[in-house]
Amino acid sequence: MLSKTMAPPKMMDSRYAPKVDVHCADLPGMVSQSVVELFPSIKPGYLQKEGIAQIRKFTEKTLADIDMTKIKPGDSVNILSAEHGYYLLGGEHYCEMIKTIKDVVRERTGCTNIRLRVAGGMHTKEADEIIKHFNLRAAFDGKVAGTHAFDKGVPIETEIGTLYGLAKVYDADWIIHASHDEQRDLYFYRMIDRVLKAFVMSFARYEVRSLFHCNFGSRSANFIQRSIFNSPFVQKKFAFGCFLRMTPAGITGVDADNDLDRLGRKISVDLMRDYGKVLRLFSEIDECVVVIDGSRWAHYLHAGGVVFGCFENSIYDAYDLSNHAAFGYYDLLSKIASGDEESMDQIMLAHPAIKAAVVNQSMPGIPWSDIAITRPTFVANASQAESLRKDPANASFMDMAEETGTLAEAVERACEAAGTDKVIAFDDSFGYITCSPSMAELLQKLAPEVSRKVDTEYLPKWLRQRGIDPKQI
């Protein structure tokens, strides 16, 4: 049963993101397709501003089982947070979890020097915007600092050599890893050490982040975060991890553990079971127009809990470790450059179902001109077009895309160019998918068989590849 479109989550304003007044959900004829209706086995959760008070209860309950005896009253503690959590469904749930961690640690240990560290993503002022928007200085008695990949580093001796973390992250006696389990860029880490990825992508210097992205294929890169986390420097500071738990249908709770490997194992099973269904469903889409429609980077905008980057590459099963095709499979690039056309079939490219694209709102900083190069692309407003023209990561994007006057015009032009009326919007939604009725009809038709295949074929294989007995879950 289709419902009237739900408004996408309200995201904080940013100097980096153009402002728009109309979103795809506002257009006549769009609908909201429920994720739980497609897959009744997926646990529904809180959406938008629902259940924020309940997050405190969830956090208090899970922290009751955590050993905090290492932390003494005179110690210092850094709660480590990263920008992605503040962008999930508006960020209030993540903030409430973090505030509760502080309160519980203070009550349990007598420690009062509890600080918050906010790691930004691509931009140097991003953490400052987050701190101001959520009034985090007041919540932490002023003991808050933002940091970013170009900030002062601290050497970390690891089994593979000296790597560099961010000094502000590690300037305390103890660290608490406050994160979230949402799938995000699966095509990079492929559900290997998911819970540790922030140690290289949020809490490390730019040079180390570049090792992950640019020096290795997406599977071999995963030993970098593992080596950082396993280092004596980090281990002597690590207290515990606390994660906001999510399904494609919303926020379901909070989980914590002193053992991140144990927590990671549990999270991996849940993510493959639930996100695996929506992702394999998206892989079956035959044709569509995608609308990029949120204030953050295009690759990280959700539709039904799955980000655009995962959809773009979903023709390849990134959960399947026997499939070596993945974003960043660089040894194939040299073969392609040498004229080996067969290697093109082994590297992740844009989903062939994407026939055209519309950009309504997106933050600059991450390369994604492959869409404009390979698909008819329409930019829906002047502010977004100007942002793309100034984006050094996509210098030629607007040379290939066409600017239109309104979002409605852009969608109409894209559908004409694509020859389809199947539209799907990546507007940061969980719980539902903003789409056209024809797209919703297709998803409903495909979902039952996709669900069966994930339960009986894909999930058992994914688990066995990671040493997990499917009979024991």
VOPAGU-2260 file (C-alpha; in pm, 1 decimal, decimal comma):
REM VOPAGU-2260
SITE   aa  ch    i         X         Y         Z
SITE  MET   A    0       0,0       0,0       0,0
SITE  LEU   A    1     149,4     330,4    -107,0
SITE  SER   A    2     132,7     637,8     110,4
SITE  LYS   A    3     154,7    1007,0      49,7
SITE  THR   A    4     517,6    1108,7      40,5
SITE  MET   A    5     689,0    1160,0     373,2
SITE  ALA   A    6     914,0    1461,4     409,7
SITE  PRO   A    7    1283,2    1366,3     408,1
SITE  PRO   A    8    1483,1    1418,8     728,1
SITE  LYS   A    9    1564,4    1780,3     803,1
SITE  MET   A   10    1939,1    1821,9     783,9
SITE  MET   A   11    2143,5    2095,5     943,1
SITE  ASP   A   12    2235,0    2386,3     719,5
SITE  SER   A   13    2595,2    2406,7     604,0
SITE  ARG   A   14    2810,6    2663,9     434,9
SITE  TYR   A   15    2914,9    2381,9     202,7
SITE  ALA   A   16    2568,8    2276,5      85,0
SITE  PRO   A   17    2341,3    2486,1    -138,6
SITE  LYS   A   18    1999,1    2553,4       7,4
SITE  VAL   A   19    1687,6    2437,0    -176,0
SITE  ASP   A   20    1319,1    2475,6     -92,2
SITE  VAL   A   21    1165,2    2194,2    -300,8
SITE  HIS   A   22    1255,2    1825,7    -275,2
SITE  CYS   A   23    1148,7    1524,9    -478,4
SITE  ALA   A   24     897,7    1427,3    -209,6
SITE  ASP   A   25     718,0    1759,0    -278,2
SITE  LEU   A   26     655,4    1683,2    -645,1
SITE  PRO   A   27     306,3    1573,9    -754,0
SITE  GLY   A   28     275,7    1202,7    -817,5
SITE  MET   A   29     563,5    1087,7    -593,7
SITE  VAL   A   30     491,3     821,8    -329,7
SITE  SER   A   31     660,0     671,7     -23,7
SITE  GLN   A   32     719,2     297,9     -46,8
SITE  SER   A   33     751,6     137,7     297,1
SITE  VAL   A   34    1063,0     -76,0     351,7
SITE  VAL   A   35     882,0    -301,6     599,4
SITE  GLU   A   36     603,3    -357,3     349,0
SITE  LEU   A   37     862,5    -483,0     102,1
SITE  PHE   A   38    1045,2    -690,9     364,0
SITE  PRO   A   39     832,8    -771,5     671,1
SITE  SER   A   40    1130,8    -947,1     833,7
SITE  ILE   A   41    1318,3    -616,3     870,9
SITE  LYS   A   42    1265,4    -466,3    1213,7
SITE  PRO   A   43    1102,1    -121,4    1197,9
SITE  GLY   A   44    1263,5     160,6    1389,5
SITE  TYR   A   45    1238,0     523,9    1485,7
SITE  LEU   A   46    1233,5     783,2    1207,8
SITE  GLN   A   47    1291,1    1157,9    1196,8
SITE  LYS   A   48    1248,0    1292,9    1552,6
SITE  GLU   A   49    1070,4     985,2    1689,7
SITE  GLY   A   50    1199,3     801,2    1995,6
SITE  ILE   A   51    1480,7    1035,6    2095,8
SITE  ALA   A   52    1396,8     996,5    2466,9
SITE  GLN   A   53    1395,1     619,4    2418,8
SITE  ILE   A   54    1754,6     634,6    2293,1
SITE  ARG   A   55    1862,4     743,3    2640,7
SITE  LYS   A   56    1693,9     438,7    2790,5
SITE  PHE   A   57    1851,0     208,3    2532,0
SITE  THR   A   58    2195,7     355,3    2601,6
SITE  GLU   A   59    2161,4     331,3    2978,9
SITE  LYS   A   60    2049,5     -29,8    2951,7
SITE  THR   A   61    2334,5    -146,5    2728,9
SITE  LEU   A   62    2598,9      44,7    2926,8
SITE  ALA   A   63    2488,0    -130,3    3246,1
SITE  ASP   A   64    2679,0    -437,8    3127,4
SITE  ILE   A   65    2998,1    -251,1    3031,6
SITE  ASP   A   66    3312,6    -272,9    3244,7
SITE  MET   A   67    3425,6      81,9    3325,2
SITE  THR   A   68    3661,5      -0,7    3610,2
SITE  LYS   A   69    3963,8     118,9    3411,5
SITE  ILE   A   70    3836,7     477,1    3426,8
SITE  LYS   A   71    3932,8     652,9    3750,9
SITE  PRO   A   72    3792,0     978,4    3893,4
SITE  GLY   A   73    4104,6    1177,9    3807,0
SITE  ASP   A   74    4136,9    1048,1    3450,4
SITE  SER   A   75    4045,8    1216,1    3122,9
SITE  VAL   A   76    3808,2    1055,0    2871,5
SITE  ASN   A   77    3746,8    1139,9    2506,0
SITE  ILE   A   78    3416,7    1032,2    2352,0
SITE  LEU   A   79    3497,7     995,4    1983,1
SITE  SER   A   80    3225,9    1087,7    1733,5
SITE  ALA   A   81    3229,2    1137,5    1357,6
SITE  GLU   A   82    3025,7    1349,5    1119,2
SITE  HIS   A   83    2819,9    1073,2     959,3
SITE  GLY   A   84    2633,0     999,0    1282,8
SITE  TYR   A   85    2517,0    1358,9    1309,0
SITE  TYR   A   86    2360,6    1332,9     963,6
SITE  LEU   A   87    2151,1    1019,4    1028,2
SITE  LEU   A   88    1780,9    1112,2    1042,2
SITE  GLY   A   89    1870,7    1463,6    1151,4
SITE  GLY   A   90    2131,3    1362,7    1408,3
SITE  GLU   A   91    1929,6    1402,2    1730,3
SITE  HIS   A   92    1933,2    1030,0    1810,7
SITE  TYR   A   93    2310,4    1012,1    1777,2
SITE  CYS   A   94    2350,3    1320,0    1995,3
SITE  GLU   A   95    2128,3    1170,2    2263,8
SITE  MET   A   96    2335,2     851,9    2270,3
SITE  ILE   A   97    2656,0    1052,3    2309,5
SITE  LYS   A   98    2515,6    1271,0    2588,0
SITE  THR   A   99    2394,7     961,3    2771,9
SITE  ILE   A  100    2738,0     799,1    2746,5
SITE  LYS   A  101    2886,0    1104,5    2917,7
SITE  ASP   A  102    2625,5    1099,8    3196,7
SITE  VAL   A  103    2658,4     726,4    3262,8
SITE  VAL   A  104    3040,0     730,3    3266,3
SITE  ARG   A  105    3040,0    1022,0    3508,9
SITE  GLU   A  106    2791,1     850,4    3739,4
SITE  ARG   A  107    2959,8     509,4    3728,5
SITE  THR   A  108    3324,4     617,1    3755,9
SITE  GLY   A  109    3326,8     955,6    3927,1
SITE  CYS   A  110    3527,6    1093,0    3635,2
SITE  THR   A  111    3434,3    1451,9    3549,0
SITE  ASN   A  112    3689,2    1529,3    3277,6
SITE  ILE   A  113    3483,9    1382,1    2995,3
SITE  ARG   A  114    3536,2    1552,7    2660,4
SITE  LEU   A  115    3370,5    1517,6    2321,1
SITE  ARG   A  116    3570,1    1497,8    2001,1
SITE  VAL   A  117    3387,7    1561,2    1671,9
SITE  ALA   A  118    3573,9    1443,5    1361,4
SITE  GLY   A  119    3470,7    1611,5    1037,6
SITE  GLY   A  120    3463,3    1443,8     699,6
SITE  MET   A  121    3578,0    1632,9     390,5
SITE  HIS   A  122    3576,5    1993,5     510,6
SITE  THR   A  123    3778,0    2180,6     773,4
SITE  LYS   A  124    3481,9    2371,7     921,2
SITE  GLU   A  125    3239,3    2080,8     919,8
SITE  ALA   A  126    3298,5    1978,0    1282,5
SITE  ASP   A  127    3252,2    2337,2    1399,3
SITE  GLU   A  128    2915,5    2353,1    1222,1
SITE  ILE   A  129    2804,6    2031,3    1393,7
SITE  ILE   A  130    2912,9    2150,9    1737,7
SITE  LYS   A  131    2724,7    2478,6    1695,7
SITE  HIS   A  132    2408,9    2327,7    1543,3
SITE  PHE   A  133    2360,0    2069,8    1818,3
SITE  ASN   A  134    2474,5    2301,5    2098,0
SITE  LEU   A  135    2729,7    2043,1    2205,4
SITE  ARG   A  136    2945,8    2285,1    2403,8
SITE  ALA   A  137    2663,0    2335,5    2649,7
SITE  ALA   A  138    2599,8    1961,4    2673,2
SITE  PHE   A  139    2966,8    1894,3    2755,3
SITE  ASP   A  140    3040,6    2199,3    2973,7
SITE  GLY   A  141    3256,1    2344,3    2698,6
SITE  LYS   A  142    3480,4    2035,4    2678,6
SITE  VAL   A  143    3434,5    1986,9    2305,2
SITE  ALA   A  144    3680,1    2006,7    2015,7
SITE  GLY   A  145    3637,8    1956,1    1646,3
SITE  THR   A  146    3906,9    1799,5    1432,0
SITE  HIS   A  147    3963,3    1704,7    1069,3
SITE  ALA   A  148    4198,2    1510,2     845,2
SITE  PHE   A  149    4443,9    1801,8     807,0
SITE  ASP   A  150    4468,2    1868,2    1180,6
SITE  LYS   A  151    4779,5    1806,4    1392,2
SITE  GLY   A  152    4878,0    1439,3    1393,9
SITE  VAL   A  153    5017,0    1199,6    1650,8
SITE  PRO   A  154    5242,2     905,6    1552,1
SITE  ILE   A  155    5103,3     558,0    1612,2
SITE  GLU   A  156    5348,2     269,8    1590,1
SITE  THR   A  157    5178,6     -26,4    1426,4
SITE  GLU   A  158    5282,0    -366,5    1294,0
SITE  ILE   A  159    5302,9    -215,8     944,6
SITE  GLY   A  160    5498,3      94,9    1046,1
SITE  THR   A  161    5426,8     444,7    1176,2
SITE  LEU   A  162    5081,0     578,6    1096,3
SITE  TYR   A  163    4931,3     907,4    1211,1
SITE  GLY   A  164    4616,5     961,3    1411,2
SITE  LEU   A  165    4460,5    1295,1    1496,1
SITE  ALA   A  166    4616,3    1445,8    1808,8
SITE  LYS   A  167    4287,2    1576,8    1948,8
SITE  VAL   A  168    4134,1    1230,0    1926,7
SITE  TYR   A  169    4401,6    1068,6    2142,3
SITE  ASP   A  170    4483,1    1345,4    2393,9
SITE  ALA   A  171    4307,9    1168,2    2683,7
SITE  ASP   A  172    4376,9     875,4    2912,4
SITE  TRP   A  173    4080,7     682,5    2768,0
SITE  ILE   A  174    3879,9     680,9    2447,1
SITE  ILE   A  175    3522,4     566,1    2388,2
SITE  HIS   A  176    3425,6     485,3    2029,8
SITE  ALA   A  177    3072,9     628,9    1984,1
SITE  SER   A  178    2950,2     530,0    1640,0
SITE  HIS   A  179    2665,5     377,2    1439,0
SITE  ASP   A  180    2620,5      54,6    1247,2
SITE  GLU   A  181    2452,3     184,0     931,4
SITE  GLN   A  182    2604,3      25,5     621,3
SITE  ARG   A  183    2716,1     336,6     431,2
SITE  ASP   A  184    3008,5     276,1     190,2
SITE  LEU   A  185    3002,9    -103,3     185,5
SITE  TYR   A  186    3191,9    -107,1    -145,7
SITE  PHE   A  187    3507,9       6,6      37,3
SITE  TYR   A  188    3529,2    -213,1     348,2
SITE  ARG   A  189    3294,7    -498,3     234,9
SITE  MET   A  190    3182,3    -579,1     589,8
SITE  ILE   A  191    3537,2    -642,5     708,9
SITE  ASP   A  192    3611,2    -464,4    1038,7
SITE  ARG   A  193    3312,6    -235,2     985,2
SITE  VAL   A  194    3324,2    -115,9    1346,8
SITE  LEU   A  195    3690,6     -13,1    1312,9
SITE  LYS   A  196    3668,7     187,5     991,1
SITE  ALA   A  197    3647,1     520,9    1174,9
SITE  PHE   A  198    3998,5     464,5    1311,3
SITE  VAL   A  199    4134,3     521,1     961,6
SITE  MET   A  200    3862,7     732,7     798,4
SITE  SER   A  201    3765,2     968,0    1083,5
SITE  PHE   A  202    4037,7     954,8    1347,4
SITE  ALA   A  203    4348,4     951,5    1125,0
SITE  ARG   A  204    4544,5    1212,5     930,7
SITE  TYR   A  205    4483,0    1269,1     561,0
SITE  GLU   A  206    4797,2    1077,5     459,4
SITE  VAL   A  207    4666,9     763,8     629,9
SITE  ARG   A  208    4317,0     806,5     490,3
SITE  SER   A  209    4476,0     832,9     146,8
SITE  LEU   A  210    4649,3     498,7     201,5
SITE  PHE   A  211    4308,3     340,5     245,6
SITE  HIS   A  212    4150,0     502,5     -58,5
SITE  CYS   A  213    4433,7     531,0    -304,3
SITE  ASN   A  214    4709,1     277,5    -234,9
SITE  PHE   A  215    4514,9     -45,8    -197,8
SITE  GLY   A  216    4212,9    -226,3    -334,6
SITE  SER   A  217    3908,7    -214,1    -114,2
SITE  ARG   A  218    3969,3    -548,0      56,2
SITE  SER   A  219    4343,7    -518,0     118,0
SITE  ALA   A  220    4300,0    -167,2     262,2
SITE  ASN   A  221    4110,2    -299,5     561,6
SITE  PHE   A  222    4425,3    -400,8     746,3
SITE  ILE   A  223    4503,1     -30,3     799,7
SITE  GLN   A  224    4222,6      35,2    1049,3
SITE  ARG   A  225    4291,7    -302,2    1210,9
SITE  SER   A  226    4660,9    -220,7    1256,6
SITE  ILE   A  227    4579,0     119,0    1407,7
SITE  PHE   A  228    4323,2     -21,5    1649,3
SITE  ASN   A  229    4546,4    -313,9    1750,7
SITE  SER   A  230    4845,3     -89,0    1817,6
SITE  PRO   A  231    4966,6     -66,5    2180,1
SITE  PHE   A  232    4909,4     310,6    2168,8
SITE  VAL   A  233    4535,5     273,6    2096,2
SITE  GLN   A  234    4478,3     -40,9    2300,8
SITE  LYS   A  235    4610,7     117,0    2620,0
SITE  LYS   A  236    4353,5     395,2    2576,3
SITE  PHE   A  237    4050,1     203,9    2450,8
SITE  ALA   A  238    3766,3     169,0    2704,9
SITE  PHE   A  239    3464,5      48,9    2504,0
SITE  GLY   A  240    3250,4     106,9    2198,0
SITE  CYS   A  241    2887,4     219,4    2189,0
SITE  PHE   A  242    2691,2     205,1    1862,9
SITE  LEU   A  243    2355,9     338,1    1744,4
SITE  ARG   A  244    2182,9      38,3    1586,8
SITE  MET   A  245    1983,5      76,3    1265,1
SITE  THR   A  246    1801,5    -119,6    1000,5
SITE  PRO   A  247    1690,4      19,2     663,3
SITE  ALA   A  248    1360,6      83,7     843,2
SITE  GLY   A  249    1502,1     314,0    1110,2
SITE  ILE   A  250    1685,0     333,3    1443,1
SITE  THR   A  251    1624,6      22,4    1653,1
SITE  GLY   A  252    1842,5      66,8    1961,0
SITE  VAL   A  253    2191,9     101,1    2104,9
SITE  ASP   A  254    2456,0    -166,6    2163,7
SITE  ALA   A  255    2789,4    -151,8    2347,3
SITE  ASP   A  256    3081,2    -380,6    2427,5
SITE  ASN   A  257    3431,7    -368,3    2571,3
SITE  ASP   A  258    3523,7    -609,4    2290,3
SITE  LEU   A  259    3480,4    -441,6    1950,6
SITE  ASP   A  260    3545,2    -766,0    1766,1
SITE  ARG   A  261    3250,0    -928,3    1940,7
SITE  LEU   A  262    3029,6    -625,9    1871,9
SITE  GLY   A  263    3146,5    -618,3    1511,1
SITE  ARG   A  264    3053,4    -981,0    1457,7
SITE  LYS   A  265    2699,0    -917,6    1579,6
SITE  ILE   A  266    2664,5    -603,3    1369,0
SITE  SER   A  267    2792,0    -779,7    1056,0
SITE  VAL   A  268    2527,7   -1051,1    1079,3
SITE  ASP   A  269    2246,3    -799,7    1127,1
SITE  LEU   A  270    2359,5    -570,1     845,9
SITE  MET   A  271    2402,8    -847,5     591,5
SITE  ARG   A  272    2058,9    -987,3     676,1
SITE  ASP   A  273    1867,5    -656,6     660,3
SITE  TYR   A  274    2060,2    -418,3     433,9
SITE  GLY   A  275    2141,5    -713,6     211,6
SITE  LYS   A  276    1775,2    -741,5     115,3
SITE  VAL   A  277    1731,5    -377,6      15,1
SITE  LEU   A  278    2065,3    -374,3    -165,2
SITE  ARG   A  279    1992,8    -689,8    -365,9
SITE  LEU   A  280    1649,2    -546,2    -444,2
SITE  PHE   A  281    1810,7    -232,0    -582,5
SITE  SER   A  282    2046,0    -445,9    -790,6
SITE  GLU   A  283    1740,5    -590,4    -969,5
SITE  ILE   A  284    1606,7    -252,3   -1087,7
SITE  ASP   A  285    1599,2    -255,0   -1467,6
SITE  GLU   A  286    1579,7     117,3   -1544,2
SITE  CYS   A  287    1538,8     439,7   -1352,1
SITE  VAL   A  288    1603,9     808,5   -1308,5
SITE  VAL   A  289    1792,0     884,6    -986,3
SITE  VAL   A  290    1738,0    1210,5    -800,0
SITE  ILE   A  291    2022,4    1323,9    -572,4
SITE  ASP   A  292    1832,5    1519,2    -312,9
SITE  GLY   A  293    2000,3    1580,8      22,0
SITE  SER   A  294    2239,2    1830,6     172,1
SITE  ARG   A  295    2537,1    1592,8     202,5
SITE  TRP   A  296    2761,5    1418,0     -50,4
SITE  ALA   A  297    2580,3    1227,1    -324,2
SITE  HIS   A  298    2743,8     892,2    -248,3
SITE  TYR   A  299    2624,9     908,8     115,2
SITE  LEU   A  300    2258,7     997,2      61,5
SITE  HIS   A  301    2009,6     723,5     152,6
SITE  ALA   A  302    1702,0     576,3      -9,1
SITE  GLY   A  303    1538,4     323,0     219,0
SITE  GLY   A  304    1856,7     316,4     427,5
SITE  VAL   A  305    2092,0     235,7     136,4
SITE  VAL   A  306    2327,4     507,2      13,7
SITE  PHE   A  307    2357,0     606,8    -350,6
SITE  GLY   A  308    2716,4     485,0    -370,3
SITE  CYS   A  309    2601,5     132,5    -283,1
SITE  PHE   A  310    2317,7     148,9    -535,4
SITE  GLU   A  311    2549,8     280,1    -804,9
SITE  ASN   A  312    2775,1     -24,3    -758,2
SITE  SER   A  313    2508,3    -279,5    -663,5
SITE  ILE   A  314    2530,5    -480,2    -985,2
SITE  TYR   A  315    2830,6    -632,6    -805,3
SITE  ASP   A  316    2762,9    -811,5    -477,1
SITE  ALA   A  317    3004,9    -635,4    -242,3
SITE  TYR   A  318    2910,8    -870,8      44,1
SITE  ASP   A  319    3040,7   -1167,0    -158,6
SITE  LEU   A  320    3412,3   -1194,4     -83,9
SITE  SER   A  321    3464,4   -1432,6    -375,6
SITE  ASN   A  322    3378,4   -1141,9    -603,0
SITE  HIS   A  323    3694,4    -934,2    -634,2
SITE  ALA   A  324    3524,4    -651,8    -822,9
SITE  ALA   A  325    3508,7    -351,9    -595,7
SITE  PHE   A  326    3550,2      22,1    -591,4
SITE  GLY   A  327    3923,6      86,5    -597,2
SITE  TYR   A  328    4033,5    -235,9    -766,5
SITE  TYR   A  329    4335,8     -58,4    -904,3
SITE  ASP   A  330    4534,2    -339,5   -1062,2
SITE  LEU   A  331    4251,9    -375,2   -1316,3
SITE  LEU   A  332    4290,8      -9,9   -1415,5
SITE  SER   A  333    4636,9     -71,1   -1556,4
SITE  LYS   A  334    4502,4    -359,4   -1763,7
SITE  ILE   A  335    4217,5    -142,0   -1891,5
SITE  ALA   A  336    4464,5     134,0   -1977,0
SITE  SER   A  337    4660,2    -122,4   -2177,8
SITE  GLY   A  338    4353,6    -208,4   -2384,2
SITE  ASP   A  339    4225,8    -512,2   -2193,7
SITE  GLU   A  340    3854,0    -448,0   -2247,2
SITE  GLU   A  341    3749,6    -766,7   -2063,8
SITE  SER   A  342    3877,2    -616,4   -1738,0
SITE  MET   A  343    3604,5    -352,1   -1763,6
SITE  ASP   A  344    3354,6    -620,7   -1666,8
SITE  GLN   A  345    3534,3    -676,8   -1337,4
SITE  ILE   A  346    3539,8    -324,4   -1199,2
SITE  MET   A  347    3261,3    -139,5   -1024,1
SITE  LEU   A  348    3092,8     114,0   -1249,5
SITE  ALA   A  349    2758,6     292,6   -1238,9
SITE  HIS   A  350    2458,2      62,4   -1224,9
SITE  PRO   A  351    2340,2       8,9   -1585,2
SITE  ALA   A  352    1981,7      67,8   -1470,0
SITE  ILE   A  353    2062,3     435,6   -1416,1
SITE  LYS   A  354    1946,3     591,2   -1741,7
SITE  ALA   A  355    1954,6     955,9   -1629,3
SITE  ALA   A  356    2020,9    1160,3   -1318,2
SITE  VAL   A  357    1888,1    1472,5   -1150,8
SITE  VAL   A  358    2091,3    1671,3    -897,6
SITE  ASN   A  359    1875,0    1880,4    -669,0
SITE  GLN   A  360    2104,7    1916,0    -368,5
SITE  SER   A  361    2447,7    1775,6    -288,8
SITE  MET   A  362    2759,1    1882,3    -103,2
SITE  PRO   A  363    3087,1    1927,9    -298,2
SITE  GLY   A  364    3413,6    1751,9    -226,7
SITE  ILE   A  365    3384,8    1391,3    -347,8
SITE  PRO   A  366    3439,8    1298,8    -715,8
SITE  TRP   A  367    3131,0    1163,9    -891,4
SITE  SER   A  368    3154,3    1308,2   -1240,4
SITE  ASP   A  369    3121,0     953,8   -1376,1
SITE  ILE   A  370    2745,4    1011,4   -1363,1
SITE  ALA   A  371    2757,4    1327,0   -1575,5
SITE  ILE   A  372    3007,3    1167,1   -1813,8
SITE  THR   A  373    2803,4     853,8   -1876,8
SITE  ARG   A  374    2438,5     955,5   -1820,4
SITE  PRO   A  375    2215,3    1247,0   -1919,3
SITE  THR   A  376    2235,1    1464,8   -1608,4
SITE  PHE   A  377    2017,0    1760,8   -1513,6
SITE  VAL   A  378    2091,3    2006,7   -1233,3
SITE  ALA   A  379    1769,9    2140,6   -1089,9
SITE  ASN   A  380    1859,7    2486,2    -963,9
SITE  ALA   A  381    2111,2    2765,7   -1004,0
SITE  SER   A  382    2262,8    2735,7    -654,2
SITE  GLN   A  383    2344,5    2368,5    -701,1
SITE  ALA   A  384    2483,3    2434,5   -1048,7
SITE  GLU   A  385    2708,2    2708,0    -911,1
SITE  SER   A  386    2827,2    2478,4    -631,5
SITE  LEU   A  387    2924,3    2214,2    -886,7
SITE  ARG   A  388    3105,7    2469,7   -1103,7
SITE  LYS   A  389    3321,1    2562,5    -803,6
SITE  ASP   A  390    3378,1    2203,6    -689,7
SITE  PRO   A  391    3746,0    2114,9    -752,0
SITE  ALA   A  392    3663,4    1744,4    -716,0
SITE  ASN   A  393    3421,4    1769,7   -1012,1
SITE  ALA   A  394    3570,6    2044,0   -1224,0
SITE  SER   A  395    3405,7    1933,5   -1549,8
SITE  PHE   A  396    3067,3    1821,3   -1410,1
SITE  MET   A  397    2870,7    2120,1   -1538,6
SITE  ASP   A  398    3041,5    2099,3   -1877,3
SITE  MET   A  399    2846,3    1777,8   -1928,0
SITE  ALA   A  400    2531,6    1841,0   -1719,6
SITE  GLU   A  401    2242,5    2068,0   -1810,0
SITE  GLU   A  402    2100,7    2326,0   -1571,4
SITE  THR   A  403    1721,2    2357,0   -1554,5
SITE  GLY   A  404    1500,2    2611,0   -1384,8
SITE  THR   A  405    1311,5    2386,0   -1142,1
SITE  LEU   A  406    1325,1    2036,6    -993,8
SITE  ALA   A  407    1000,6    1943,1   -1167,6
SITE  GLU   A  408    1147,8    2045,1   -1502,6
SITE  ALA   A  409    1468,9    1853,9   -1431,5
SITE  VAL   A  410    1279,9    1533,6   -1347,3
SITE  GLU   A  411    1061,8    1569,0   -1656,2
SITE  ARG   A  412    1363,6    1622,6   -1880,6
SITE  ALA   A  413    1546,4    1328,8   -1722,4
SITE  CYS   A  414    1251,1    1093,8   -1770,6
SITE  GLU   A  415    1227,9    1196,2   -2135,8
SITE  ALA   A  416    1599,9    1135,8   -2187,2
SITE  ALA   A  417    1587,2     803,5   -2002,8
SITE  GLY   A  418    1270,5     678,7   -2168,9
SITE  THR   A  419    1123,1     573,7   -1833,2
SITE  ASP   A  420     898,4     712,3   -1561,4
SITE  LYS   A  421    1063,5     504,5   -1286,9
SITE  VAL   A  422    1211,7     758,4   -1047,2
SITE  ILE   A  423    1394,1     694,6    -719,2
SITE  ALA   A  424    1516,6     970,6    -488,4
SITE  PHE   A  425    1817,5     951,4    -260,8
SITE  ASP   A  426    1695,8    1201,9      -4,2
SITE  ASP   A  427    1845,4    1048,1     313,7
SITE  SER   A  428    1532,2     850,0     391,4
SITE  PHE   A  429    1511,6     544,1     613,4
SITE  GLY   A  430    1192,1     344,4     654,7
SITE  TYR   A  431    1061,4     432,4     310,6
SITE  ILE   A  432    1175,1     501,9     -43,8
SITE  THR   A  433    1067,7     822,3    -218,1
SITE  CYS   A  434     983,4     717,3    -572,7
SITE  SER   A  435     735,2     723,6    -857,0
SITE  PRO   A  436     438,1     479,6    -854,9
SITE  SER   A  437     592,7     276,8   -1136,9
SITE  MET   A  438     913,2     231,7    -937,9
SITE  ALA   A  439     716,5     130,3    -628,9
SITE  GLU   A  440     524,4    -124,0    -835,8
SITE  LEU   A  441     851,2    -273,5    -962,3
SITE  LEU   A  442    1000,3    -294,2    -612,1
SITE  GLN   A  443     687,4    -467,1    -480,3
SITE  LYS   A  444     704,2    -718,9    -762,6
SITE  LEU   A  445    1071,5    -800,6    -706,4
SITE  ALA   A  446    1085,8    -803,3    -325,1
SITE  PRO   A  447     945,0   -1151,2    -242,3
SITE  GLU   A  448    1195,9   -1339,6    -457,9
SITE  VAL   A  449    1483,7   -1117,0    -343,0
SITE  SER   A  450    1390,5   -1187,5      19,1
SITE  ARG   A  451    1386,7   -1561,1     -44,5
SITE  LYS   A  452    1724,8   -1556,2    -216,7
SITE  VAL   A  453    1890,0   -1353,3      58,6
SITE  ASP   A  454    1755,0   -1582,6     330,8
SITE  THR   A  455    1834,4   -1911,6     157,3
SITE  GLU   A  456    2128,4   -1839,3     -74,0
SITE  TYR   A  457    2310,6   -1509,5     -24,7
SITE  LEU   A  458    2314,9   -1472,0     354,8
SITE  PRO   A  459    2444,1   -1824,7     429,3
SITE  LYS   A  460    2724,3   -1769,2     176,2
SITE  TRP   A  461    2815,9   -1426,6     313,7
SITE  LEU   A  462    2829,6   -1565,3     668,0
SITE  ARG   A  463    3037,3   -1870,5     579,1
SITE  GLN   A  464    3291,1   -1648,5     402,2
SITE  ARG   A  465    3342,4   -1468,2     733,8
SITE  GLY   A  466    3367,3   -1783,2     943,8
SITE  ILE   A  467    3016,6   -1753,1    1085,2
SITE  ASP   A  468    2802,2   -2067,1    1100,3
SITE  PRO   A  469    2459,2   -1974,7     955,1
SITE  LYS   A  470    2298,2   -2234,5    1183,5
SITE  GLN   A  471    2413,9   -2046,5    1491,5
SITE  ILE   A  472    2254,1   -1710,8    1423,4
